[in-house]
Amino acid sequence: MSKSDKKMLTIAVTGMNAKPDNPGPGLAVARCLRLAHGDHIRIIGLGYDVLDAGLYLQDICDVSYLLPYPSAGEQQLMERMQHIQEQEQVDVLIPCLDAELLSFSRLHHEFESLGIRMLIPDVAQLRDRNKDRLGELSKNAGIRYPETKTITSANFFYQCHDDGWKYPMVVKGIFYDATIVHSADEGAQAFRQIAASWGYPVLVQRYVEGHEVNLTAIGDGKGKLLGSVMMRKQAVTDKGKAWSCVTVENKQLREDAEKLAKELQWAGPLEVEMLKEPDGNYLLIEINPRFPAWIYLAAESGCNLPAGLVDLILEKKPEFMPAKTGMMMIRYAKETVIDLETFESMSMYGSYAPKAIVKKSIPAHPIEGHSSHGDKS
């Protein structure tokens, strides 16, 4: 690394998977930072799979590394981050995936001792926004929430009518995935698939007609929201992720999100997902503890939240401009072409530096078992 590089701010971003139907937010966050700072910062891309396409985009990432899956445990994560820090001198880290946040939150002080700074929710805040606790949180904040039930057996779907549940209904994982089911057999199948991917409990929620509106912002840790940007979904993938959306302004959505942030004393990025019913009322669906995959729309609309987050972390006063409404995002798939040497470098050493020679001293054990398929992050 050159002397000039050492003087540059170095920001690490996780979640660099870029699946068209279910992209991670990391690539969009990194694009926001590039939009704000150009080549005046270094971006370290962090992913969990050798097929995370964002790791190989030279115009976005200066260097890329694989992390051990969250299931490997916090000790392996800490060892890997220590090694990355020795190589890259990371100043700021922005975690972008739900399943990793608990580990990063628990290791917050250890990361700070390495010189890595973050603004993320603490363990209690993460717990209180879990999907199985949203009913209680909504009640305390004075917000409507669809009836939700925790289940541990597929038998529920064959007996649910006895408890007043009717089809269709929504089956959700504790971290990810939501499937609308219309029969007991569909419900049982969705239950098994979600439990196999994300474990127990599995949630069922009453289905509500309406259209989805989302808000993303940054909590200051003192009960306030900064830089709110709202959007309405126009088209979604099979997994319910936004394929197209448009920025909007909605007073009730903003007020409800502010109530949640105050109740949680939220610190760091978040996304509030709500459903607007035909009668105009709103229901809370989820609170995601990170920036959404559509965050680049916010930056192009005039409110670059990831750049503002970095300023907050560095104790600079960020300027959050109101987002322009009526700005529309249309997602598309783009092929990334790399040579086999690049892929082998990531597979064998867990690192790829497009403008430098990859250091062969990177320990292999943190990335053992990484496959070229799936994403359990």
N, C-alpha and C positions, 0 to 999 in steps of 0.2 A: 504494500500500500504506500502510495507516495505521501509526502509531507502535506501536500495540498488536500489530499483525501482526508487526512487526519483532522483537518480543521473543519471539514464539512459535517453537518448534522447527519447522523446515521439513524434511520428508522427501520425497524423490523416489523413486518406485517405477516400474520398467519392467514390460513384459509385461502391459499392460492389455487385451489381446485376451480375449474371453469367448465363444469358440465352444463351443456346447454339447457337441460330441463330442470336443473337444481344447482345453480352456481353458488360457490362460496362467496362471501363478501370481500375477501382479501384482495382480489384483483381490482375490484372497483375502488376500494379504499386506496390502493397504491396508485391507481390512475388519478384519483383526486389529488394526491400529494404531488404527483408529477405535474399536473395541471397548475398547481399553485407555485411550485418551486423549480420546475424544469430540471436541469442537470446540476443545480446548486445543492442538492441533497443526495445522499446514498440511500437506496432502498434495498433491504435484505428480505427476500421472499422466503417464507417458511411454509412448508406443506407436509402432508402425511403420506403421500403416495407418489411413486415415480411417474405416474401419468397425470399429475396435477399440472395442467398445461401452463398456468401462470408462472410457474417456476422457470420456464424457458424463454420468456418474452424479454429480449434484450433491451427493448426500449422502456421497459418498466422496472425490471430488477437488475441491480448491479451484480448481485451474488444471490444464490439460492441454496437452501439447506432443507433436508428432511428432518422432521422431528419424530420421536417415538409416539405411537398411538397413545391416547390418554389411558387406555387400559393397561399400558406397560407400567404405570405408576409414576409418582412424582419424583422419586429419586433419579430415574432414568431421564426424565425431562430436565431436572436440574443439572445433571451431568452434561447433557447435550447443550444446554444453554450456556453453561460455563465454558465449554469448548468454543462455541460460536462467539461468545464474548471475547475470548482470547484472540480470535482471528479478526473480528470485525469492529470491536469497540462500539457496540450499539448504545445509543443515547435514549431512544424511546421505543417502546414496544406496544403495538396495537393488536391485541387478540381479537379474532373475528368469528370464532365458532363457539356455539353454545356449549358443546360437550367438553371443551378444554378450559372454559372460564373458571370452573371450581378449582382446578389445579393451579392455574395462574394466580387466582386470588389467594389461595393458601400460601403460595410461594412469593407473594408480593414483597415482603421485607427482604427475603433472600435475594430477589432480583435487584432491589434497590442497593443492597450491599455490593453488588457487582457493577453498579453504575447504570442499571437499566431502569428507566422510569415509566410508570403506567398510570392511567386513571381508569380504574375499573371498580365495579361493585364489590363489596365485601361478601363474606360467606353468608351472613344473615340475609343480606339483600337478595342474593341469588336464590336462596332457599324460599324467601317469601314471594318471589315472582314465579316460582315453579308452577307448572300447569295444574298440579294437584292442589295448589293453595290459592289459585286465582279467585275462587268463590269467596273465600274469607277476606282476601285483600280487597276485592270489589265492594263487598259489603261495608268494610271499614272506610273505604274512600267514597262511598255513595254513588257507585257506578253499577249499571245493570250488567248481568253476566248470565249466559245460557246455563241451564241446569246441567251439571256434569257429575259423572259417577266414576269411581275408581274400581276396576275389575281385575281379577287375577285368573279367570277361567273363561273359556269360550262358551261354556254352558249358559252364560248370561244371555246370549243372543237367542237362545231357544226358549228362554223363560221370561224374557223382558216384559212381555205383555202383562204378566201377572203384577208387575210393579208400575204399570201405566206408561211404559216406554213403547213408542211406535216407530216404524220405519217411514222415511229414511232417518238415519242418525249418523253421527260422525265418530270415527274411531281414531284416536290420537296416541302417539308415542310420547313418553315423558320428555324426550329431547326434540325429536323431529317426527315428521310424517303425520298426515291427516288424510283419511279416506272416507268418503261418503258411501255408506252401504245401504242396500235396499231390501235385504233379506237376511235370515239367520245364517245361511251358508256363506254369504258374502261377509257378514260380520265376523264369523269364526275364522275365515281365511285371513282377513285383514288383521285380526287379533294375533294370529300365529306369526304372520310376517313381521308385524311391528315388534312383538315381544322378542323374536329372534334377532332383530336388528338392534333394539334399544333397551331390551330388558323390561322388567316390571316396575311399577304397575303400568297397565294400559288404561287409557281413559275413554269413556264414551260420553258424547255430548249431544244434546237435543239439536236437531237440524233446524236452522232458521233461514228463511228466505231473505235475500237482501244483497247489496253489493258491498264489497270490501273497500275500506279506506284506511290508510296507514299513516302514521306520523313517526318521523325519526328526529332525534335531538340529542343533546348532551346534558346530563344531570350534573349540577355543580357540587353535589354531595351535601348541600345545605337546604334541599327542598325546592330548588328552582330549576327550570328547564331553559336551556340556551339554544338559540338557532333552530327553532322548530321548522321542519319542512314536511308538507303533507302531500299525499298522492292518492289517486283513485285508480284501481286496477281496471284496465281495459280488456286485456286478454291474459290468460294464464296457461301454464303448462299442465300436463297430466298430474303433476304433484302440487298444483295450486300456486306455483311461483309466478311472479309477474313476468310476462313476456312483453307486455306493453302497458304503460301507465302514464298518467298525466298529473302534473302538479295542480293542487287545488288549495283553497283556503277555507277552513271550516271552524267556526267559533266553538261549537260544542266539542269537537274532537280535541281541539287545543286545551279547552278547560278540563276535560276528563283526563288528558295526559298530564296536565299540571297537578291535578288531584293525586294521581298515582305517584308522581315524582315526589310530592310532598309527603305522602304516606310512607314511602319507601326511603326517603332521604337519599335518592339515587345518585350514584357517582359514576360518571362515564357515559358512553353511548348507550342508546336503547332504541327500540322500535316498538310502538304500540299499534297493534292491529285491532280494528274494530269493524263491526258489521252494521251498516245502515239499513234498517228495516223499511218496508214500503210505507209505513206510517210516519217515517222520519226519526224514529227513536234509534239510539245506538246501543250496541251490545259489545262488551269487551271480548275479544277472542284470545289474544296472546300478548305477552310482553317478552320481546327478545332482548337479551342482555348485550347487544352489540349493534354495530351498523348493519343495515340491510344490504342485500346484493344490488339494490337499485340506487345506492347512495351516489353514484356518479351523476344521476339525474339532478340531485340536489346541488352539486357543484356547478353543473352547467346552467342551472337556474339562478345562480348568483349567490348561493350559500354553501360554501365549501366547508362542511362540518369536520371532515378528517384533518384539514389544515388548521381549523380552529381548535380542535382537540390537542394537537401538538403544541400550539401556543399556550393553552391552559396548563399542560403538563410542564412546560418550561417556564411557567409563572409569568408569561407575557399576557397582555390584555388582548383577547381576540376580538375581531369585529365580525359580527354575524349580520349580514345584510338580509332583508326579507327576500324570500325566494319568489321569482316571477311565476305567476300562475299561468296555466295553459301551455306549459312546456311538456312535450310528449316524448317518452322514451319507447323505442322499439328494439328489443334485444335481437341479436343475430349470432349465429355460430361462425367462427373463423378458424381455419386450419393453421396450426403451428407446425412448421417443418424443421426438424433437427437432424443432425447426423448421429450415427450409432455411437460414435465416440462420446458425444455429449450425454446420450442416454445411459451408456455404460458408466460414465463418471458418476451420475446421480445414483444409479443402482448399486454400484460397488462402494462408493465413498460417501454417499449422502450429501453431495455438494456439487454445485455447478457455478463456475465463474466465467461468463462469456468473454470477458476482456482480460483474463489472467489465467495462469496455470493453476489448476486445482491442487491444493495441498494434499498429499497422500497420507498425511499423518492423522487424518480424521478417524477417530475410533469407529469401528464398524458395528460394535454391539448395540448402540442405541437404535439402529435401523434394521436389525435382523428381523426377518419375517415380513418385511414390506413386500407387498405384492403389487402387481401391475393391474389390479382390478379392485373395484369397490372403494368405499371411503367411509371408514368407521370413525372418523374424527367428530 
